[in-house]
């Protein structure tokens, strides 16, 4: 394979991979079951020992 072919493959499928990973991270962050976990994590710096 030539360098141009490898670069084109990496650009195309790399973009698809990054978009898929972003969608997974977004779904995880917005999943209703994780709401309490994120609320606790947000309050953690404000709690005293």
Residue, then its C-alpha position, 0 to 999 in steps of 0.5 A: x500500500x502506498x502512503x497516500x492510501x494508508x493516510x486516506x484510510x486513517x483519515x476516513x476510518x479515524x474520523x468514524x472511530x472518533x465520532x463513535x467514541x464521542x457518541x458513546x461518551x455522550x450517551x454515558x454522560x447523559x444516561x439517566x442511571x448515572x445522574x446520582x453518581x455525577x451529582x455526588x461527584x459534583x458535590x464532593x469538593x464542597x464537602x468537609x471531611 
